[in-house]
Structures are given as structure tokens and as C-alpha cells.
Amino acid sequence: MRDNKKKSILKSSKFIHLKIESTINSLLADKGITAAQSHILMYILEHQGENVYSTEIHKDMNISRATVSGLIKKLRANGYLTYESCDCDERQKNLAPTAKARALREDIENCMAWIENCVFCDFSESELEIMDKLQKKMIESTAKITGGGTNNERYYRPDKTV
């Protein structure tokens, strides 16, 4: 019975993630941006005025380098980002939001707020506290999984994720 409960929890977690991502994709489709792209774009917008590099996004958001690279390429191709040279390292390219990206910020923020309100509308404050504590406990457990990973494994940083 306990193993069935564990399977159910993991299956539910996956369903929740996919449902939220699908809903964000639908809500932002008319803007020409996906949920994954919106998270990257918001990270860059929130760090506007600072130098932002893809390696920081990879580390802070716990996303693979390849995924970050692909998302940045799409955002740049759609006119949301530009590259700026870095004086300190020619290999690094600072990511800067365009006016088109800044104009989209409020729409993304409203979308995210709406999703949060919908998902958590029936939760009490104490239930949110318990859920937060239990999720952090799961994160600590999953951090122990090596799965044959390399030194480049990603680690969850709750203070840095979206």
C-alpha cells in the first residue's frame, strides 16, 4: 500500500507540472512565447541592469546548459533578447532584454499570478506551509540520488528557482 501511495504522489507531481506548463503555454500562445521561455525571460528581466549570462541561468534555475542555450536562441530569434559583449571575457555574452521583452513582462507576471491563484485557491495558509515543508524534504531526498551523474549535475537551489 505504501509503494502505491508513493507512485501516486510522483505521478500526481508530474501531472501537476505538465498541467501548469500546458496552461501557461496556452495563456501565452498569442504572445509567441512558451512557459519555459517565459521563465528564462523573467529571470533576465528581474536582473535587468546586471550582467546576465547563460551559465548563471543554468546554475540558478537548475536547467541544463543545452536547454538554456536552446531557449535563449528562440528568445533572441523572436526579438526578445540581444547579446552584448562582455569586456571581462570575450567568450561570454551578456543577455539583455529588448523593448519587446519589457512590454511582455506584465503579461507574464499576470499569467503567473493567475496560475498561482488557481492552483492554491483551496489551500489554507497552514496547508501551504505543510506542503512547502514536505516538498523541501523531497528535494533533499532527491539531492542524494546520484543516478550515475557527473560532476556537472544540477543541484536544487530553492532561493534561486522560478
C-alpha positions as CSV (number, residue, x, y, z in Angstrom):
1,M,0.0,0.0,0.0
2,R,2.8,2.4,0.9
3,D,4.5,1.8,-2.5
4,N,1.2,2.6,-4.3
5,K,0.9,5.8,-2.4
6,K,4.5,6.8,-3.4
7,K,3.8,6.0,-7.0
8,S,0.6,8.0,-6.9
9,I,2.4,11.1,-5.4
10,L,5.1,11.0,-8.1
11,K,2.5,10.6,-10.8
12,S,0.4,13.4,-9.4
13,S,3.5,15.7,-9.2
14,K,4.3,15.0,-12.9
15,F,0.6,15.7,-13.8
16,I,0.5,19.0,-11.9
17,H,3.8,20.1,-13.5
18,L,2.5,19.3,-17.0
19,K,-0.9,20.8,-16.5
20,I,0.6,24.1,-15.2
21,E,3.1,24.2,-18.1
22,S,0.4,23.4,-20.6
23,T,-1.9,26.1,-19.2
24,I,0.9,28.8,-19.3
25,N,1.7,27.7,-22.8
26,S,-2.0,28.3,-23.8
27,L,-2.2,31.6,-22.0
28,L,0.9,33.0,-23.6
29,A,0.5,31.4,-27.0
30,D,-0.8,34.7,-28.5
31,K,2.3,36.4,-27.3
32,G,4.5,33.9,-29.2
33,I,6.3,32.6,-26.1
34,T,6.2,29.3,-24.2
35,A,6.2,28.7,-20.4
36,A,9.9,27.7,-20.5
37,Q,10.8,30.8,-22.5
38,S,8.8,33.0,-20.1
39,H,10.7,31.7,-17.1
40,I,14.1,32.5,-18.7
41,L,12.8,35.9,-19.9
42,M,11.5,36.8,-16.4
43,Y,14.9,35.8,-14.9
44,I,16.6,38.2,-17.3
45,L,14.1,41.0,-16.8
46,E,14.4,40.6,-13.0
47,H,18.2,41.0,-13.3
48,Q,18.0,43.9,-15.7
49,G,20.8,46.3,-15.3
50,E,23.1,43.5,-14.2
51,N,25.3,41.3,-16.5
52,V,23.3,38.1,-17.1
53,Y,25.0,35.1,-18.7
54,S,23.6,31.7,-19.7
55,T,25.8,30.0,-17.2
56,E,24.1,31.9,-14.4
57,I,20.7,30.9,-15.7
58,H,21.8,27.3,-15.9
59,K,23.0,27.3,-12.2
60,D,20.3,29.5,-10.7
61,M,17.3,27.9,-12.4
62,N,18.5,24.3,-12.3
63,I,18.2,23.9,-16.1
64,S,20.6,22.1,-18.3
65,R,23.1,24.2,-20.4
66,A,21.6,22.8,-23.6
67,T,18.1,23.7,-22.6
68,V,19.1,27.2,-21.6
69,S,21.0,27.6,-24.9
70,G,18.0,26.5,-27.0
71,L,15.6,28.7,-25.1
72,I,17.9,31.8,-25.4
73,K,18.3,31.1,-29.2
74,K,14.5,31.1,-29.6
75,L,14.0,34.2,-27.5
76,R,16.7,36.0,-29.5
77,A,15.2,34.9,-32.8
78,N,11.8,36.2,-31.8
79,G,13.2,39.6,-30.8
80,Y,13.1,39.3,-27.0
81,L,16.8,39.3,-26.3
82,T,20.1,40.7,-27.6
83,Y,23.6,39.8,-26.9
84,E,26.1,42.3,-25.6
85,S,29.8,41.8,-25.5
86,C,31.4,41.4,-22.1
87,D,34.6,43.4,-21.5
88,C,35.8,40.9,-19.0
89,D,35.6,37.7,-21.1
90,E,35.1,37.6,-24.9
91,R,33.6,34.2,-24.7
92,Q,30.7,35.5,-22.5
93,K,27.7,37.2,-24.0
94,N,25.6,39.4,-21.7
95,L,21.9,38.8,-22.3
96,A,19.8,41.9,-22.5
97,P,16.0,42.2,-22.8
98,T,14.6,44.2,-25.7
99,A,11.8,46.7,-25.6
100,K,9.5,43.9,-26.9
101,A,10.5,41.7,-23.8
102,R,9.9,44.6,-21.4
103,A,6.5,45.1,-22.9
104,L,5.7,41.5,-22.3
105,R,6.7,41.5,-18.6
106,E,3.3,42.5,-17.2
107,D,1.5,39.8,-19.2
108,I,3.9,37.1,-17.9
109,E,3.5,38.3,-14.3
110,N,-0.3,38.4,-14.6
111,C,-0.2,34.9,-16.1
112,M,1.9,33.5,-13.3
113,A,-0.2,35.2,-10.6
114,W,-3.4,33.8,-12.2
115,I,-1.9,30.3,-12.2
116,E,-0.8,30.6,-8.6
117,N,-4.2,31.8,-7.5
118,C,-6.0,29.0,-9.4
119,V,-3.7,26.2,-8.1
120,F,-3.7,27.3,-4.5
121,C,-7.2,28.8,-4.1
122,D,-8.5,26.0,-1.9
123,F,-5.4,25.8,0.4
124,S,-5.2,27.3,3.8
125,E,-2.0,29.1,5.0
126,S,-1.2,26.1,7.2
127,E,-1.6,23.7,4.3
128,L,0.7,25.8,2.2
129,E,3.3,25.7,5.0
130,I,3.0,21.9,5.3
131,M,3.2,21.4,1.5
132,D,6.3,23.7,1.3
133,K,8.0,21.7,4.1
134,L,7.2,18.4,2.5
135,Q,8.4,19.5,-0.9
136,K,11.6,20.7,0.5
137,K,12.0,17.3,2.3
138,M,11.5,15.6,-1.1
139,I,14.0,17.9,-2.7
140,E,16.6,17.0,0.0
141,S,15.9,13.3,-0.7
142,T,16.3,13.7,-4.4
143,A,19.5,15.6,-4.0
144,K,21.0,12.3,-2.6
145,I,20.3,10.5,-5.8
146,T,23.4,10.1,-7.9
147,G,22.0,8.1,-10.8
148,G,25.4,7.8,-12.4
149,G,25.6,11.6,-12.8
150,T,28.7,13.6,-13.3
151,N,30.3,16.5,-11.6
152,N,28.1,18.7,-13.7
153,E,24.9,17.5,-12.0
154,R,22.4,20.2,-11.2
155,Y,21.5,20.9,-7.6
156,Y,18.3,22.4,-6.4
157,R,18.7,26.0,-5.0
158,P,15.3,27.0,-3.5
159,D,16.4,30.6,-3.3
160,K,17.1,30.8,-7.0
161,T,14.4,28.9,-8.8
162,V,11.3,30.2,-10.5
